[in-house]
Amino acid sequence: MFEFKDIEILQDIIKAGGFRAAAQKYNLSQSAISARVSGLEKKLGIMLFDRSNRQVRLTAAGLRFVEEAQRLSRARDRIWQELTHPGELSGTVRIGVAETIVHTLLTDMLNKLKNDFPKVRFELSVDTSGQLGKALEDDEMDVAIMLRESVPQGAVAAPLKPVELGWYCVETMELGDKPLSLSELAGHAIVTFPKGTPPFREIESIFAAPDISQPALHGSASLSTVKHLVAGGFGIGVLPSLMVKNSVWDEHIKQIPVCEEASLTALHFVITYYPERNREIGDAVQEAARLFDQTDR
């Protein structure tokens, strides 16, 4: 079989960009490192590196081996930490969040986690809930805060308070005081969450009636971009009301009164993780997130 040292050497070869640099780290000759890698390849019955050119490049089989070996290393580190330092978190914690969370509770939550666990390094990912769910399921993430619709099977999900959605336009746009009808809203370009997300699908369904002109509906994975486009007069937009309330940007937008048919379902975010892998940090993130959930800043 192989040793954990083999995994570390492979990682160092990849990071350093060559066998020579890795050999220097271990105070070995380049031929010794090459021999160790060749021995590992012989044991596994696969070629780990493509040696057809001077660049250090993993083969497809090599990439698969390194990915799986890294998971094994993380499991080893987690077991060691739990047995030798119970109750003391350290190392890298991978947290994924939907962008709405970035504009609401993320900073306060991370400040508390940083103070509670000074030995922890945080690796953050911001993505759509669908992508976060896949990353969590594939063990590429330890904890995620995402829409409850995207929670993968087997993960626990602790709910946060619902986040209301609102219609917004640039402050200088004259729309009158009466709630806008669906037809009036459809007369504007609409910018909002990316295609395929629950808010985008709901907006599509709102304007699906045959007697209503289909609006130009623009989706973006960046809600910051949506807000910027609304503030620039590109169109009207659907945004989390809490995000607009907590915004410190000097961009002046206002909420649009709309008819009841245009009211949108609130977003339901959850803190989610697999308890068998990450119960301790999952519980810690849950406690910190709920402490700052929709508090005034």
Secondary structure, 3 states (H helix, E strand, C coil): CCCHHHHHHHHHHHHHCCHHHHHHHCCCCHHHHHHHHHHHHHHHCCCCEECCCCCCEECHHHHHHHHHHHHHHHHHHHHHHHHHCCCCCCEEEEEEECHHHHCCCHHHHHHHHHHHCCCEEEEEEECCHHHHHHHHHCCCCCEEEEEHHHCCCCCEEEECCCECEEEEEECCCCCCCCCECHHHHHCCCEEECCCCCHHHHHHHHHCCCCCCCCCCEEECCCHHHHHHHHHCCCCEEEEEHHHHHHCCCCCCEEECCECHHHCCCCECEEEEECHHHHHHHHHHHHHHHHHCCCCCC
